[in-house]
Amino acid sequence: MQPRKNASSQRLVGAQLALFRRLAGYTQRELAERLNVGEETIASIEQGRRPLKGDLAERLDLELGTRGVLAVSVEYMPEAEKYPVWGAEFVDNERDCFTHYSYDVLVVPGLLQTENYARAVFRTRLPMYSEQEIAELVAARIERQAILRREVPLTAHFIVSQAALMDRLGGDEVYAEQLQQLRVCAGLPGVSLQIMPFGQTTHAGLSGPFVLLETKDHRLLAYTDTHRGSQFISAPDDVSRLAMKYAMLRTQALNPEETKGLLDRLLGER
């Protein structure tokens, strides 16, 4: 993914933090200990690799005596930069997209997650997030879900591996709540949900999860997420290959009515 031009403001906030820290006479480790956060968190923010969040900015202003400078910088940061740099372009395009197609293997897609399930997902991350970071990430994820309830419905299609429905991330109550959420979302206008069942003899999605977006100006874009990082894809040939995979996955998964039946059975067995 090409770097975003407005990513410079995230680096600027990081440079401000580094300057204020040095003027206050703190090392990165000392400041992290004062605020009970990881030293890597401070280092990442100063280097522009991690966005500074509002609550932490306020605590830094108090500790460094900067009179709200950092909090104001965060408040007026471009909206896309409230997300990790690699996800900013994706968030921009997702918000205004015409169609949204998602294939997930191990977790329920973010647009369909409950707040409690999203929290459980973020808590599995290594290295671990702080509770403050988790709260902010969950809020951002729930905010994204507004696109499923737009006045003019989005055309959204989701294919989810049955394996993602069998794990009980967060415990039994979170599991039951998430199943119910999926059943409700499966009935929303413009939304289709298909489950990829166990026991497939052929499978087009073995390379992992991905998302396809069609923008209002009919550009096709893709997004992939792996252990080595996330990538926003706009090259037509690469997007076309993923679109062909998605078309094949739709033929291999349970159809929407069969999917609703499976969800009803799982809800009855929980």
ZIRAGI-V608592 format. One record per residue. N is the residue number from 0. RES is the residue in one small letter. SS is DSSP state (@ for helix, = for strand, . for the rest). PSI is psi in whole degrees, -180 to 180 (999 if undefined). D_LAST is the distance of its C-alpha to the last C-alpha in Angstrom with 2 decimals. Layout:
((N RES SS PSI D_LAST) (N RES SS PSI D_LAST))
This chain:
((0 m . 136 41.62) (1 q . 140 44.88) (2 p . 143 45.11) (3 r . 143 44.96) (4 k . -39 48.23) (5 n . 5 46.67) (6 a @ -17 45.13) (7 s @ -30 48.51) (8 s @ -33 47.51) (9 q @ -41 44.73) (10 r @ -35 47.38) (11 l @ -45 49.74) (12 v @ -40 47.39) (13 g @ -41 46.95) (14 a @ -37 50.73) (15 q @ -45 51.18) (16 l @ -45 48.85) (17 a @ -42 50.74) (18 l @ -48 54.06) (19 f @ -37 53.05) (20 r @ -46 51.65) (21 r @ -40 54.89) (22 l @ -31 57.02) (23 a . -6 55.15) (24 g . 23 55.91) (25 y . 145 52.37) (26 t . 168 51.19) (27 q @ -42 47.71) (28 r @ -44 46.55) (29 e @ -42 48.20) (30 l @ -41 46.70) (31 a @ -42 43.19) (32 e @ -39 43.64) (33 r @ -35 44.94) (34 l @ -2 41.85) (35 n . 45 39.35) (36 v . 169 38.21) (37 g . 145 38.59) (38 e @ -36 42.06) (39 e @ -31 40.59) (40 t @ -47 39.20) (41 i @ -45 42.74) (42 a @ -43 44.23) (43 s @ -40 41.83) (44 i @ -45 42.54) (45 e @ -32 46.28) (46 q . -1 46.25) (47 g . 12 44.43) (48 r . -18 41.45) (49 r . 133 38.97) (50 p . 144 39.23) (51 l . 129 40.13) (52 k . 159 37.66) (53 g @ -50 38.87) (54 d @ -43 37.94) (55 l @ -36 39.39) (56 a @ -42 42.45) (57 e @ -41 43.16) (58 r @ -39 42.94) (59 l @ -41 45.24) (60 d @ -41 47.71) (61 l @ -44 47.93) (62 e @ -38 48.36) (63 l @ -6 50.87) (64 g . 35 52.71) (65 t . 11 52.33) (66 r . 39 52.13) (67 g . 4 49.10) (68 v @ -47 50.28) (69 l @ -41 47.10) (70 a @ -41 44.82) (71 v @ -40 46.96) (72 s @ -42 46.92) (73 v @ -41 43.12) (74 e @ -38 42.96) (75 y . 14 45.27) (76 m . 143 43.90) (77 p . 140 43.06) (78 e @ -41 39.47) (79 a @ -28 38.62) (80 e @ 0 39.67) (81 k @ -7 37.00) (82 y . 163 34.86) (83 p . 150 35.71) (84 v @ -40 38.81) (85 w @ -18 37.13) (86 g @ -3 34.70) (87 a @ -47 37.27) (88 e @ -37 38.47) (89 f @ -47 34.98) (90 v @ -42 34.05) (91 d @ -49 37.33) (92 n @ -34 36.84) (93 e @ -40 33.16) (94 r @ -35 34.08) (95 d . 13 36.58) (96 c . 159 35.34) (97 f . -42 35.58) (98 t = 154 32.74) (99 h = 120 29.94) (100 y = 131 28.30) (101 s = 135 25.78) (102 y = 124 24.43) (103 d = 146 22.03) (104 v . -49 21.05) (105 l . -18 19.22) (106 v . 161 18.02) (107 v . 139 17.13) (108 p . 145 20.61) (109 g @ -36 22.12) (110 l @ -14 22.76) (111 l @ 1 19.08) (112 q . 146 17.87) (113 t . 167 17.03) (114 e @ -43 19.47) (115 n @ -37 17.18) (116 y @ -43 15.96) (117 a @ -42 19.66) (118 r @ -42 20.72) (119 a @ -39 18.54) (120 v @ -49 20.06) (121 f @ -28 23.54) (122 r @ -13 23.22) (123 t . -7 22.92) (124 r . 140 26.30) (125 l . 130 29.34) (126 p . 155 31.81) (127 m . 148 29.72) (128 y . 155 29.99) (129 s . 164 31.09) (130 e @ -35 28.93) (131 q @ -45 31.40) (132 e @ -41 31.06) (133 i @ -45 27.26) (134 a @ -41 27.54) (135 e @ -39 30.08) (136 l @ -40 28.20) (137 v @ -46 25.03) (138 a @ -42 27.33) (139 a @ -40 29.06) (140 r @ -45 25.90) (141 i @ -38 24.71) (142 e @ -38 28.30) (143 r @ -29 28.30) (144 q @ -9 25.56) (145 a @ -24 28.20) (146 i @ -21 29.47) (147 l @ -12 26.57) (148 r @ 31 27.86) (149 r . 157 31.55) (150 e . -44 33.93) (151 v . 109 34.71) (152 p . 139 31.33) (153 l . 146 30.95) (154 t = 107 30.27) (155 a = 133 27.19) (156 h = 134 25.44) (157 f = 135 22.62) (158 i = 124 21.71) (159 v = 131 18.81) (160 s = 142 18.23) (161 q @ -27 14.97) (162 a @ -35 15.42) (163 a @ -23 14.96) (164 l @ -12 11.40) (165 m @ -29 10.52) (166 d . 145 12.11) (167 r . 60 10.53) (168 l . 127 13.81) (169 g . -8 14.36) (170 g . 176 11.53) (171 d @ -41 7.98) (172 e @ -41 9.36) (173 v @ -40 11.14) (174 y @ -48 8.43) (175 a @ -42 6.66) (176 e @ -39 10.36) (177 q @ -39 11.38) (178 l @ -44 9.30) (179 q @ -39 10.80) (180 q @ -42 14.05) (181 l @ -41 14.22) (182 r @ -39 13.85) (183 v @ -46 16.59) (184 c @ -33 18.73) (185 a . -18 18.69) (186 g . 3 20.59) (187 l . 147 23.11) (188 p . 132 26.75) (189 g . -5 27.87) (190 v = 132 24.49) (191 s = 140 23.20) (192 l = 131 20.14) (193 q = 139 19.96) (194 i = 132 17.64) (195 m = 109 19.68) (196 p . 163 18.07) (197 f . 160 18.57) (198 g . 20 21.78) (199 q . 140 24.29) (200 t . -14 27.92) (201 t . 150 29.27) (202 h . 125 27.97) (203 a . -2 29.86) (204 g . 27 27.82) (205 l . -14 28.37) (206 s . -7 30.53) (207 g . 179 27.71) (208 p . 157 26.44) (209 f = 164 28.85) (210 v = 140 29.44) (211 l = 134 32.15) (212 l = 142 33.84) (213 e = 120 36.56) (214 t . 171 38.73) (215 k . -26 40.62) (216 d . 18 43.71) (217 h . 28 41.84) (218 r . 141 41.76) (219 l = 127 38.99) (220 l = 159 37.54) (221 a = 159 34.90) (222 y = 133 33.06) (223 t = 153 31.71) (224 d = 122 30.10) (225 t = 176 30.61) (226 h . -29 31.19) (227 r . -3 34.89) (228 g = 179 34.51) (229 s = 152 33.85) (230 q = 133 36.20) (231 f = 126 37.05) (232 i = 128 38.73) (233 s . -10 41.33) (234 a . 123 43.51) (235 p @ -42 43.42) (236 d @ -42 43.33) (237 d @ -42 40.36) (238 v @ -39 38.40) (239 s @ -40 39.34) (240 r @ -41 37.96) (241 l @ -36 34.55) (242 a @ -38 34.70) (243 m @ -40 35.42) (244 k @ -41 32.45) (245 y @ -40 30.19) (246 a @ -40 31.71) (247 m @ -41 31.00) (248 l @ -36 27.35) (249 r @ -32 26.90) (250 t @ -22 28.20) (251 q @ -22 25.96) (252 a . 164 22.58) (253 l . 145 20.63) (254 n . 169 22.37) (255 p @ -38 20.98) (256 e @ -40 20.15) (257 e @ -36 18.45) (258 t @ -44 16.45) (259 k @ -38 15.35) (260 g @ -41 14.38) (261 l @ -42 12.25) (262 l @ -41 10.46) (263 d @ -41 10.10) (264 r @ -44 8.71) (265 l @ -38 6.05) (266 l @ -34 5.37) (267 g @ -26 5.76) (268 e @ -11 3.79) (269 r . 999 0.00))
